[in-house]
Amino acid sequence: NKITSTMRLLNIIRQFNSQTGRDPYTRELLRLLGTWGYGESVLLSLEEAGFVERYRDRCSPATRRKCLFNRLIDKGIEYLELLDSAQKLLERGGVLGR
């Protein structure tokens, strides 16, 4: 389901960033997501929709190799905040288990 994949992918980017202090590059992100082909198509859709920004930078300060990083931008952050609010409302109403 594309909605579920979208939520998972955006959440993984958010969690990775909060845990490491940097944006994940695509290989890290898809490995964490556990799917390559479909995951990349969802990622490209999110970039096209303006939820994620993709940019090239050094993979690490110690290497010259360039990686394609993925960053949540305002629209993606707003989407996650709305989902979090909706989930809390559903939990309070007894629709979702806690």
N, CA, C and O of each residue as an XYZ file, in Angstrom:
392
protein
N       0.853     -1.177      0.000
C       0.000      0.000      0.000
C       0.899      1.241      0.000
O       1.792      1.376      0.836
N       0.649      2.128     -0.939
C       1.515      3.292     -1.110
C       1.441      4.267      0.072
O       2.444      4.894      0.411
N       0.267      4.402      0.704
C       0.134      5.298      1.855
C       0.976      4.784      3.019
O       1.680      5.555      3.671
N       0.901      3.490      3.274
C       1.694      2.883      4.349
C       3.183      3.035      4.064
O       3.957      3.373      4.959
N       3.584      2.787      2.818
C       4.996      2.931      2.449
C       5.463      4.369      2.594
O       6.587      4.623      3.026
N       4.595      5.313      2.231
C       4.923      6.733      2.378
C       5.153      7.075      3.842
O       6.135      7.732      4.188
N       4.240      6.625      4.701
C       4.377      6.904      6.137
C       5.661      6.279      6.681
O       6.410      6.933      7.407
N       5.914      5.025      6.336
C       7.118      4.341      6.831
C       8.384      5.059      6.385
O       9.295      5.288      7.181
N       8.431      5.411      5.104
C       9.633      6.044      4.568
C       9.884      7.402      5.223
O      11.013      7.700      5.611
N       8.857      8.214      5.347
C       9.020      9.525      5.985
C       9.411      9.377      7.451
O      10.252     10.124      7.950
N       8.803      8.415      8.139
C       9.163      8.167      9.535
C      10.601      7.690      9.681
O      11.292      8.081     10.622
N      11.055      6.855      8.765
C      12.444      6.379      8.821
C      13.406      7.549      8.642
O      14.409      7.637      9.350
N      13.113      8.440      7.711
C      13.980      9.617      7.508
C      14.012     10.447      8.786
O      15.082     10.856      9.238
N      12.838     10.696      9.368
C      12.752     11.504     10.590
C      13.519     10.845     11.735
O      14.294     11.515     12.417
N      13.317      9.551     11.956
C      13.989      8.840     13.042
C      15.492      8.770     12.825
O      16.263      8.968     13.764
N      15.915      8.491     11.598
C      17.340      8.421     11.299
C      18.007      9.749     11.621
O      19.066      9.790     12.248
N      17.373     10.837     11.183
C      17.929     12.171     11.417
C      18.004     12.489     12.901
O      18.999     13.047     13.362
N      16.967     12.144     13.657
C      16.990     12.463     15.091
C      18.007     11.598     15.840
O      18.554     12.034     16.852
N      18.265     10.384     15.359
C      19.225      9.501     16.028
C      20.670      9.795     15.651
O      21.568      9.640     16.479
N      20.906     10.220     14.405
C      22.285     10.393     13.938
C      22.686     11.852     13.740
O      23.876     12.164     13.674
N      21.707     12.745     13.645
C      22.006     14.155     13.399
C      22.323     14.471     11.949
O      22.813     15.558     11.642
N      22.046     13.526     11.052
C      22.259     13.777      9.621
C      21.170     13.081      8.826
O      20.436     12.242      9.349
N      21.076     13.440      7.555
C      20.095     12.825      6.676
C      20.623     11.479      6.170
O      21.831     11.325      5.986
N      19.746     10.513      5.945
C      20.200      9.228      5.408
C      20.454      9.320      3.910
O      19.745     10.027      3.194
N      21.471      8.600      3.438
C      21.596      8.515      1.992
C      20.734      7.358      1.504
O      20.322      6.508      2.293
N      20.466      7.329      0.215
C      19.451      6.443     -0.340
C      19.682      4.977      0.010
O      18.730      4.286      0.373
N      20.905      4.485     -0.086
C      21.165      3.072      0.228
C      20.829      2.758      1.686
O      20.249      1.710      1.973
N      21.184      3.646      2.602
C      20.839      3.442      4.016
C      19.321      3.404      4.189
O      18.775      2.539      4.874
N      18.671      4.348      3.560
C      17.222      4.482      3.688
C      16.500      3.240      3.165
O      15.611      2.707      3.830
N      16.879      2.789      1.989
C      16.214      1.623      1.403
C      16.540      0.345      2.168
O      15.699     -0.550      2.252
N      17.730      0.245      2.718
C      18.082     -0.909      3.552
C      17.213     -0.930      4.814
O      16.718     -1.986      5.210
N      17.027      0.233      5.442
C      16.177      0.318      6.629
C      14.711      0.041      6.292
O      13.988     -0.555      7.091
N      14.286      0.465      5.133
C      12.918      0.238      4.691
C      12.690     -1.239      4.365
O      11.583     -1.756      4.516
N      13.752     -1.907      3.918
C      13.668     -3.327      3.609
C      13.149     -3.634      2.220
O      12.768     -4.770      1.937
N      13.128     -2.649      1.358
C      12.689     -2.860     -0.021
C      13.454     -1.900     -0.924
O      13.614     -0.724     -0.599
N      13.921     -2.405     -2.052
C      14.742     -1.578     -2.931
C      13.935     -0.986     -4.083
O      13.765      0.231     -4.146
N      13.441     -1.812     -4.984
C      12.770     -1.299     -6.176
C      11.551     -0.460     -5.861
O      11.444      0.684     -6.302
N      10.613     -1.041     -5.084
C       9.394     -0.317     -4.739
C       9.708      0.877     -3.845
O       9.130      1.950     -4.014
N      10.619      0.694     -2.902
C      11.002      1.778     -2.002
C      11.555      2.971     -2.755
O      11.261      4.119     -2.421
N      12.362      2.695     -3.775
C      12.915      3.800     -4.547
C      11.833      4.514     -5.351
O      11.885      5.735     -5.502
N      10.859      3.779     -5.865
C       9.782      4.434     -6.616
C       8.941      5.320     -5.686
O       8.504      6.398     -6.088
N       8.714      4.869     -4.446
C       7.985      5.691     -3.468
C       8.803      6.940     -3.145
O       8.259      8.042     -3.068
N      10.108      6.762     -2.957
C      10.991      7.889     -2.658
C      10.963      8.928     -3.779
O      10.902     10.128     -3.509
N      11.007      8.481     -5.019
C      10.949      9.403     -6.156
C       9.605     10.133     -6.203
O       9.550     11.317     -6.537
N       8.525      9.426     -5.868
C       7.200     10.061     -5.823
C       7.147     11.134     -4.742
O       6.567     12.202     -4.941
N       7.762     10.838     -3.587
C       7.788     11.809     -2.495
C       8.606     13.043     -2.857
O       8.261     14.160     -2.470
N       9.685     12.837     -3.596
C      10.474     13.984     -4.059
C       9.642     14.825     -5.026
O       9.612     16.052     -4.931
N       8.978     14.156     -5.945
C       8.149     14.851     -6.932
C       7.011     15.634     -6.273
O       6.653     16.720     -6.728
N       6.446     15.074     -5.197
C       5.327     15.721     -4.490
C       5.792     16.823     -3.539
O       4.967     17.552     -2.988
N       7.109     16.953     -3.341
C       7.619     18.016     -2.487
C       7.701     17.668     -1.003
O       7.754     18.566     -0.164
N       7.712     16.370     -0.667
C       7.829     15.938      0.723
C       9.289     15.736      1.134
O       9.648     15.900      2.300
N      10.119     15.379      0.157
C      11.524     15.041      0.406
C      12.399     15.786     -0.590
O      12.053     15.924     -1.763
N      13.533     16.262     -0.103
C      14.543     16.858     -0.975
C      15.707     15.879     -1.055
O      16.149     15.344     -0.038
N      16.198     15.648     -2.267
C      17.341     14.751     -2.460
C      18.511     15.597     -2.945
O      18.354     16.443     -3.826
N      19.680     15.363     -2.366
C      20.850     16.164     -2.721
C      22.116     15.311     -2.627
O      22.159     14.339     -1.873
N      23.131     15.672     -3.383
C      24.406     14.960     -3.374
C      25.392     15.664     -2.448
O      25.482     16.891     -2.407
N      26.124     14.837     -1.708
C      27.171     15.342     -0.823
C      28.129     14.187     -0.553
O      27.872     13.047     -0.940
N      29.229     14.496      0.111
C      30.158     13.435      0.487
C      29.474     12.465      1.446
O      28.726     12.867      2.337
N      29.752     11.173      1.241
C      29.147     10.149      2.110
C      29.610     10.322      3.546
O      28.839     10.101      4.480
N      30.852     10.711      3.726
C      31.394     11.015      5.052
C      32.555     11.981      4.859
O      33.091     12.084      3.756
N      32.954     12.693      5.915
C      34.050     13.649      5.776
C      35.366     12.998      5.346
O      36.232     13.657      4.771
N      35.510     11.707      5.628
C      36.775     11.016      5.340
C      36.862     10.470      3.920
O      37.883      9.888      3.554
N      35.831     10.639      3.120
C      35.847     10.072      1.773
C      35.509     11.116      0.722
O      34.888     12.138      1.013
N      35.929     10.838     -0.503
C      35.575     11.714     -1.617
C      34.327     11.209     -2.335
O      33.774     11.894     -3.196
N      33.887      9.999     -1.972
C      32.725      9.404     -2.605
C      31.479     10.243     -2.312
O      31.283     10.707     -1.189
N      30.650     10.431     -3.325
C      29.417     11.206     -3.188
C      28.229     10.261     -3.041
O      28.154      9.230     -3.709
N      27.302     10.628     -2.157
C      26.071      9.872     -1.942
C      24.878     10.776     -2.211
O      24.989     12.002     -2.179
N      23.752     10.161     -2.471
C      22.502     10.893     -2.670
C      21.725     10.845     -1.356
O      21.203      9.799     -0.969
N      21.655     11.986     -0.679
C      20.998     12.086      0.632
C      19.532     12.476      0.466
O      19.125     13.009     -0.566
N      18.751     12.196      1.510
C      17.310     12.451      1.498
C      16.927     13.214      2.752
O      17.202     12.777      3.870
N      16.287     14.362      2.552
C      15.935     15.248      3.667
C      14.435     15.533      3.636
O      13.863     15.815      2.583
N      13.808     15.454      4.815
C      12.416     15.885      4.931
C      12.357     17.397      4.771
O      13.177     18.116      5.342
N      11.403     17.876      4.007
C      11.210     19.320      3.910
C       9.834     19.653      4.490
O       9.096     18.755      4.895
N       9.498     20.913      4.530
C       8.318     21.387      5.262
C       7.051     20.575      4.982
O       6.336     20.208      5.915
N       6.773     20.299      3.734
C       5.551     19.577      3.382
C       5.567     18.156      3.970
O       4.532     17.673      4.428
N       6.715     17.488      3.963
C       6.836     16.153      4.545
C       6.698     16.173      6.052
O       6.080     15.282      6.635
N       7.272     17.192      6.690
C       7.156     17.340      8.146
C       5.696     17.586      8.525
O       5.192     16.998      9.482
N       5.021     18.456      7.773
C       3.609     18.754      8.036
C       2.744     17.495      7.876
O       1.832     17.262      8.669
N       3.030     16.699      6.863
C       2.298     15.445      6.634
C       2.439     14.512      7.834
O       1.451     13.944      8.300
N       3.667     14.352      8.335
C       3.893     13.489      9.497
C       3.187     14.026     10.740
O       2.627     13.251     11.515
N       3.209     15.338     10.936
C       2.530     15.939     12.090
C       1.020     15.697     12.015
O       0.388     15.407     13.032
N       0.446     15.812     10.831
C      -0.980     15.552     10.665
C      -1.308     14.082     10.932
O      -2.325     13.772     11.553
N      -0.457     13.192     10.468
C      -0.670     11.765     10.729
C      -0.585     11.462     12.221
O      -1.389     10.695     12.751
N       0.395     12.068     12.900
C       0.527     11.871     14.351
C      -0.723     12.359     15.072
O      -1.212     11.692     15.983
N      -1.244     13.515     14.673
C      -2.462     14.064     15.292
C      -3.663     13.157     15.038
O      -4.460     12.907     15.942
N      -3.790     12.668     13.816
C      -4.906     11.780     13.484
C      -4.822     10.487     14.284
O      -5.839      9.984     14.762
N      -3.630      9.952     14.429
C      -3.457      8.716     15.194
C      -3.837      8.929     16.657
O      -4.482      8.068     17.257
N      -3.448     10.059     17.237
C      -3.801     10.361     18.631
C      -5.313     10.472     18.795
O      -5.867      9.974     19.775
N      -5.989     11.126     17.839
C      -7.450     11.237     17.895
C      -8.113      9.866     17.826
O      -9.063      9.593     18.560
N      -7.618      9.016     16.957
C      -8.184      7.672     16.827
C      -7.948      6.846     18.090
O      -8.815      6.076     18.505
N      -6.769      7.009     18.699
C      -6.488      6.287     19.943
C      -7.409      6.761     21.067
O      -7.946      5.950     21.822
N      -7.587      8.076     21.173
C      -8.465      8.632     22.214
C      -9.907      8.191     22.038
O     -10.628      7.987     23.015
N     -10.322      8.044     20.789
C     -11.690      7.618     20.510
C     -11.885      6.119     20.611
O     -12.997      5.624     20.427
N     -10.824      5.395     20.898
C     -10.926      3.949     21.058
C     -10.906      3.187     19.746
O     -11.117      1.974     19.737
N     -10.657      3.870     18.641
C     -10.625      3.202     17.337
C      -9.349      2.379     17.185
O      -9.378      1.273     16.646
N      -8.249      2.914     17.653
C      -6.955      2.208     17.611
C      -6.575      1.783     19.007
O      -6.839      2.495     19.975
N      -5.957      0.623     19.113
C      -5.452      0.180     20.409
C      -4.223      0.963     20.799
O      -3.520      1.486     19.935
N      -3.959      1.051     22.065
C      -2.783      1.806     22.537
C      -1.605      0.921     22.678
O      -0.530      1.380     23.063
